[in-house]
Amino acid sequence: MGKLSLSVLSFVLLLGLGYAIREPQGECQLSNIDAREPSYTVRAEGGQTEFWDNQNNEFRCAGVSFRRHIIQQRGLLLPVYHNAPVLVYVTQGRGTYGVLTSGCAETFESGQQQQFSREEGSQRFRDDRHQKVEEFRQGDVIAIRAGDAHWVYNDGDQELVVVVFHHNSNYANQLDQNPRSFFLAGNPGNQQEEEQYRRLHGSKRGQEAQSELGNVFSGFDDEVLAEAFGVDVETARKLRGQNDQRGHIIRAEKSIQLIQPHRSRQEQERQHNGLEETFCSARVKENLDRASRADFYNPRAGRFSTLNSFNLPILRFLQLSAARGVLHRNAIFSPHWYTNAHSLIYATRGASRVQIVNHRGQAVFDGQVREGQVLVVPQNFAVVKQAADQGFEWVAFNTNENAAINTLSGRTSAIRGLPVDVVANAYQVSREEAQRIKFSRQETLIFNSPLSA
């Protein structure tokens, strides 16, 4: 019996330790939430990255951070990995990307053979082999595991804009909640970043934020790198990138040559890939912009599409999900709350009035959210959106693989499930008024307004 009690106690202690590692430290005081814009910018040769300050209270309490890459034509975001899983959403343009997983085969190859030079006593590398690369376009969501290096190349005909959601309090990040990006090339540097922050805020940031970008090779000795890669010291020195002034997004001098199927071929393979469920070939991309993909649709009000572990299985490992919403003029997204997730909303077009209410019945946010702004909705806080005259579009990132919505109004709402007499007594209204409260809205999630076009 003593052993059983000790085992139960040990289990409770371990469970508590797990939560202590993953949950934000200290009590979160969320009496006020703001629609946020980028706090500072890191500029590079081939583009720039805008960062939202993850030390803001709502970001810290939700354990998330956010950034936006703007990549010029022929711009290459250098290979990088993060200490937490990320979801990427493409807001503009198209390009090519690769996710590198150690231990997985180089399945894309040119077919040419290596040659051995007897005179030089070495191999001549005439061919190329690399891991899978894929094309992406506007509306794609890309899921990337913590520690998986990845790169992005803009081979499109316009500027490429992608936003990146980091789940810093995810179980995969076992250190702390500061976002850490480990670059495998270049010299990202932090001087421009720090100067920009100081100009906007009049103060320095913490050491954790200042060290957010860096090349991991720069900390190794030249001789060690030369031995590890089997190259000369001069080449090893270039890996460290200490004299590279191009930044974390570089501009390719010529179009980068990649081994990849034609775009239409990739779309066919995406739908008919018998290897999808293996670790190395797992599907990591899904487009949320197609109207035909909507899970909720009202032709007079808008649509709502969800992405979770059921339709993109890798999200089960990341414990994240996403959604895409489109509201027409003055349309309303039903008052609701997420039962099991925080939600970060990024406005992609138009504007909306948004209200967020906490457990005390206080409106912690009541204002307009415009294109390019970010709003964090904490778990269980009730929220409602009503589009402005120009309509409203957004993408949401959720901290659960199957984020669940409970609505307050509409055909499947919590109020609809109550008996009429319970509604009448709870709100001190007549049975007739209670029936109107319950049954007036026949839509499920997206309501058209009499003012809608």
C-alpha positions in Angstrom: 0.0 0.0 0.0 2.9 2.3 0.8 4.5 1.7 -2.6 1.1 2.5 -4.3 0.8 5.7 -2.4 4.4 6.6 -3.3 3.7 5.9 -6.9 0.6 8.1 -7.0 2.5 10.9 -5.2 5.4 10.5 -7.7 2.9 10.7 -10.6 1.3 13.8 -9.2 4.7 15.5 -8.7 5.8 14.6 -12.2 2.6 15.9 -13.7 3.0 19.1 -11.7 6.6 19.4 -12.9 5.5 19.1 -16.5 3.0 21.9 -16.2 5.7 24.0 -14.4 7.9 23.6 -17.5 5.3 24.4 -20.1 3.0 26.9 -18.5 3.7 30.7 -18.2 5.2 31.6 -14.8 3.2 33.8 -12.6 -0.5 34.9 -12.8 -1.7 36.5 -16.0 -3.5 39.8 -15.6 -5.5 40.2 -18.8 -7.6 43.1 -17.9 -6.7 44.8 -21.2 -5.9 43.4 -24.6 -4.7 45.4 -27.6 -4.7 44.9 -31.3 -0.9 44.8 -31.9 1.3 45.9 -34.8 5.0 45.0 -35.3 7.3 46.4 -32.7 10.6 46.2 -34.6 12.1 45.3 -38.0 15.2 43.4 -39.1 16.2 44.5 -42.6 18.4 42.4 -44.9 19.6 42.4 -48.5 16.7 40.4 -49.9 13.8 41.6 -47.7 12.9 42.2 -44.0 11.3 40.6 -41.0 8.9 42.4 -38.7 8.5 41.2 -35.1 5.7 41.5 -32.7 7.0 42.1 -29.1 6.5 38.7 -27.4 6.9 40.4 -24.0 3.5 42.0 -24.3 1.2 40.6 -21.7 -1.2 38.7 -23.9 1.6 37.1 -26.0 3.4 36.1 -22.8 0.3 34.6 -21.1 -0.7 32.7 -24.2 2.9 31.5 -24.7 3.1 32.6 -28.4 5.0 34.9 -30.6 4.6 36.2 -34.1 6.6 37.6 -37.0 6.2 38.6 -40.7 8.7 37.9 -43.5 8.6 40.2 -46.6 10.9 38.6 -49.2 11.8 40.3 -52.5 11.9 38.5 -55.8 14.9 36.0 -55.9 15.1 36.5 -52.1 16.2 33.5 -50.1 15.3 33.2 -46.4 18.4 31.3 -45.1 18.0 27.9 -43.5 16.8 28.2 -39.9 15.2 26.1 -37.2 13.3 27.2 -34.1 12.9 26.0 -30.5 9.2 25.6 -30.9 6.8 24.4 -33.6 5.5 27.0 -36.0 2.7 27.5 -38.5 3.3 29.6 -41.6 0.6 31.3 -43.6 1.2 32.8 -47.0 -0.6 36.1 -47.3 0.9 37.1 -50.7 2.9 35.7 -53.6 4.3 32.2 -54.2 7.6 30.5 -53.9 9.5 27.3 -53.0 10.4 25.9 -49.6 12.1 22.9 -48.1 11.9 21.3 -44.6 15.0 19.4 -43.6 14.7 16.4 -41.3 17.8 14.6 -40.2 17.8 10.9 -41.1 15.5 11.3 -44.0 16.7 10.4 -47.5 17.6 12.8 -50.3 14.7 11.8 -52.5 15.1 14.5 -55.1 18.1 13.7 -57.3 19.4 14.7 -60.7 20.2 11.2 -61.9 23.8 12.1 -62.8 26.7 10.0 -61.3 29.6 11.2 -59.3 33.0 10.8 -61.0 36.3 9.9 -59.4 39.5 11.7 -60.6 42.5 9.4 -60.3 44.8 12.3 -61.1 43.4 14.5 -58.3 42.6 11.5 -56.0 39.2 12.9 -55.2 35.6 12.8 -56.2 34.1 15.4 -58.5 30.5 16.2 -57.5 28.7 16.8 -60.8 25.2 15.8 -59.6 22.9 17.0 -56.8 20.6 15.3 -54.4 18.5 17.0 -51.7 15.5 16.4 -49.6 12.0 17.2 -50.9 11.1 20.7 -51.9 7.6 22.0 -52.6 6.0 25.0 -54.1 3.5 27.1 -52.2 1.1 29.9 -53.0 -1.2 32.4 -51.3 -3.5 30.8 -48.8 -1.2 27.9 -47.9 -0.6 26.9 -44.3 2.7 25.1 -43.6 3.3 23.2 -40.4 6.9 22.8 -39.2 8.1 20.8 -36.2 10.4 22.3 -33.5 14.0 21.8 -34.6 13.3 21.1 -38.3 15.4 23.4 -40.4 13.7 25.1 -43.3 14.3 27.7 -46.0 12.1 29.8 -48.3 12.9 31.1 -51.8 10.8 33.6 -53.7 10.8 32.5 -57.3 7.5 34.3 -58.0 6.8 37.5 -59.9 6.0 39.7 -56.9 7.0 40.3 -53.3 6.4 37.3 -51.0 4.7 37.9 -47.6 4.4 35.1 -45.0 3.4 35.3 -41.4 4.9 32.9 -38.8 3.2 31.8 -35.6 5.4 30.3 -32.8 4.0 28.3 -30.0 6.7 29.0 -27.4 4.9 27.2 -24.5 4.5 24.0 -26.5 5.7 20.7 -24.9 8.5 20.5 -27.6 10.2 23.6 -26.2 11.7 22.5 -22.9 13.8 25.6 -22.0 11.7 28.8 -21.6 9.2 30.9 -23.5 11.6 33.1 -25.3 11.5 32.4 -29.1 14.9 31.2 -30.4 15.8 31.0 -34.1 19.0 29.1 -35.0 20.2 30.1 -38.5 22.5 27.7 -40.4 24.1 30.4 -42.6 24.8 34.1 -42.9 25.3 36.7 -40.2 21.8 37.8 -39.2 23.2 40.3 -36.6 21.1 42.3 -34.1 22.4 45.8 -34.4 19.8 47.0 -36.9 17.1 45.2 -34.9 18.2 46.8 -31.6 18.4 50.3 -33.1 15.0 50.0 -34.6 13.5 48.9 -31.3 15.2 51.7 -29.4 13.9 54.2 -31.9 10.3 53.0 -31.5 10.3 52.4 -27.7 13.0 54.6 -26.3 14.7 51.7 -24.4 16.7 48.6 -24.9 15.1 45.2 -25.0 16.1 42.2 -22.8 19.1 40.1 -23.6 16.8 37.2 -24.7 15.2 39.4 -27.4 18.5 40.8 -28.6 19.9 37.3 -29.2 16.9 36.1 -31.1 18.8 35.7 -34.4 22.2 34.1 -35.0 24.2 31.7 -37.1 25.1 28.5 -35.1 28.3 28.0 -37.1 29.7 31.3 -35.9 30.4 30.0 -32.5 32.6 27.1 -33.7 36.3 27.2 -34.4 37.4 27.2 -38.0 39.6 24.2 -37.5 36.8 22.2 -35.9 34.4 23.0 -38.8 37.1 22.1 -41.4 37.5 18.7 -39.8 33.8 18.1 -39.4 33.0 18.9 -43.1 36.2 17.7 -44.7 36.9 21.1 -46.2 39.8 23.6 -46.0 39.9 26.2 -43.3 39.0 29.1 -45.6 35.8 27.3 -46.7 35.0 26.6 -43.0 35.4 30.3 -42.3 32.7 31.1 -44.8 30.3 28.7 -43.0 30.6 31.0 -40.0 29.5 34.0 -42.1 31.2 36.6 -39.9 32.0 38.9 -42.8 28.7 38.4 -44.5 26.7 41.6 -44.5 23.7 40.4 -46.4 21.5 39.5 -43.4 19.1 36.6 -42.9 17.3 37.1 -46.2 19.8 37.2 -49.1 19.2 37.9 -52.8 20.3 35.2 -55.2 22.6 36.5 -58.0 21.0 34.1 -60.4 17.8 32.1 -60.3 18.4 29.1 -57.9 18.3 25.8 -59.6 16.3 23.1 -57.8 15.4 19.5 -58.6 11.6 19.4 -58.4 8.5 18.2 -60.3 6.5 20.6 -62.4 3.9 22.6 -60.4 0.9 20.7 -61.8 2.7 17.4 -61.1 3.1 18.4 -57.5 -0.6 19.1 -57.1 -1.4 15.6 -58.5 1.1 14.0 -56.1 -0.4 15.9 -53.2 -3.7 14.2 -53.8 -2.4 10.7 -54.6 0.7 10.2 -52.5 0.7 6.7 -51.0 3.7 7.6 -48.8 2.0 10.5 -46.9 1.8 8.7 -43.6 5.6 8.0 -43.3 7.6 10.3 -41.1 9.9 11.6 -43.8 7.2 12.3 -46.4 4.4 13.6 -44.1 2.2 16.2 -45.7 2.9 19.6 -44.1 0.9 22.0 -46.3 -2.8 22.7 -46.9 -4.5 25.7 -48.6 -7.2 27.5 -46.7 -8.1 30.1 -49.2 -10.2 28.0 -51.6 -13.9 28.8 -51.1 -14.8 25.2 -52.0 -13.0 24.0 -48.9 -15.2 25.9 -46.4 -16.5 24.1 -43.4 -19.2 26.8 -42.8 -20.6 28.8 -45.6 -23.3 31.4 -45.9 -23.5 33.0 -49.4 -24.8 36.2 -47.9 -22.4 36.5 -45.0 -19.2 34.6 -45.6 -17.3 31.4 -44.8 -15.0 29.7 -42.3 -12.5 26.9 -42.9 -10.7 24.9 -40.3 -7.4 23.0 -40.4 -6.7 20.5 -37.7 -5.2 17.0 -37.1 -8.0 15.3 -38.9 -7.3 17.0 -42.3 -3.5 17.6 -41.7 -2.3 14.8 -39.4 1.1 16.3 -38.6 -0.8 18.8 -36.5 -1.3 16.0 -34.0 2.4 16.1 -33.2 2.6 19.9 -33.2 -0.6 20.2 -31.1 -1.6 23.2 -33.2 -4.5 24.1 -35.6 -5.5 27.0 -37.8 -8.6 28.5 -39.3 -9.5 31.0 -42.1 -12.4 33.4 -41.9 -14.1 35.6 -44.5 -17.0 38.0 -43.5 -18.9 40.1 -46.0 -20.0 43.6 -45.3 -21.5 44.0 -41.7 -21.7 40.2 -41.3 -21.3 38.8 -37.8 -19.3 35.8 -36.6 -21.3 34.3 -33.7 -20.3 35.1 -30.2 -18.2 32.1 -29.1 -15.3 30.9 -27.0 -12.6 28.3 -27.5 -12.9 25.6 -24.9 -9.3 24.2 -25.2 -7.1 26.8 -26.9 -5.7 30.3 -27.1 -6.3 31.8 -30.5 -4.2 34.4 -32.3 -6.0 36.4 -35.0 -4.1 38.0 -37.9 -6.2 40.3 -40.0 -5.4 39.8 -43.7 -7.9 42.2 -45.3 -10.5 44.8 -44.3 -11.5 45.6 -40.8 -13.9 44.4 -38.0 -15.2 45.5 -34.7 -14.2 42.9 -32.1 -15.2 42.5 -28.5 -13.5 40.2 -26.0 -15.0 39.5 -22.6 -13.3 37.9 -19.6 -14.7 35.7 -16.8 -15.6 38.8 -14.8 -18.0 40.0 -17.5 -15.6 42.8 -18.5 -14.8 43.8 -22.1 -11.0 43.5 -22.1 -11.0 44.6 -25.8 -13.7 46.6 -27.7 -12.3 48.1 -30.8 -11.4 47.7 -34.5 -9.0 45.3 -35.9 -7.4 46.3 -39.2 -5.4 44.6 -41.9 -1.9 43.7 -40.6 -2.8 43.7 -36.9 -2.7 40.8 -34.5 -5.1 40.1 -31.7 -4.8 37.4 -29.0 -7.9 35.8 -27.7 -7.2 33.8 -24.4 -8.8 30.4 -23.9 -12.5 30.6 -22.7 -12.7 34.4 -23.2 -15.9 35.1 -25.2 -15.4 37.0 -28.5 -17.6 38.4 -31.3 -16.7 39.9 -34.6 -18.7 42.2 -36.9 -17.2 43.1 -40.3 -16.9 46.8 -41.3 -18.3 48.1 -44.6 -15.3 46.7 -46.6 -15.7 43.2 -45.1 -13.1 41.3 -43.0 -10.7 38.4 -43.6 -8.4 36.8 -41.1 -6.4 33.7 -40.3 -6.4 32.2 -36.8 -3.7 30.1 -35.1 -4.8 27.9 -32.2 -2.8 26.2 -29.4 -4.6 22.9 -29.7 -4.6 20.3 -32.5 -8.4 20.3 -32.6 -9.5 23.7 -31.2 -13.2 23.5 -30.2 -15.6 26.4 -30.5 -18.7 26.8 -28.4 -21.1 29.4 -29.7 -23.5 31.6 -27.7 -26.0 32.3 -30.5 -27.2 30.3 -33.5 -28.6 26.8 -34.3 -26.0 24.8 -32.4 -25.3 27.3 -29.6 -25.2 26.8 -25.8 -28.3 29.0 -25.5 -30.2 27.0 -28.1 -29.6 23.9 -26.0 -31.3 25.3 -22.9 -34.9 24.6 -22.1 -37.2 27.6 -22.7 -38.1 27.9 -19.1 -34.5 28.0 -18.0 -33.9 30.8 -20.5 -37.0 32.7 -19.3 -36.0 32.5 -15.6 -32.3 33.1 -16.2 -32.8 36.4 -18.1 -36.1 37.4 -16.5 -38.1 37.4 -19.7 -41.4 35.9 -20.9 -41.5 32.4 -22.5 -42.2 34.2 -25.8 -39.1 36.3 -25.5 -37.1 33.3 -24.4 -38.2 31.5 -27.6 -37.1 34.4 -29.7 -33.7 34.4 -27.9 -33.4 30.7 -28.7 -34.8 30.4 -32.2 -34.4 33.8 -34.0 -31.0 32.9 -35.5 -31.2 29.8 -37.7 -27.6 30.1 -39.0 -24.9 28.1 -37.4 -21.8 30.3 -37.1 -21.9 33.2 -39.7 -24.8 35.6 -39.6 -25.8 38.0 -42.3 -26.9 41.5 -41.2 -29.9 43.4 -42.5 -27.2 46.0 -43.5 -25.3 43.5 -45.6 -25.1 44.1 -49.3 
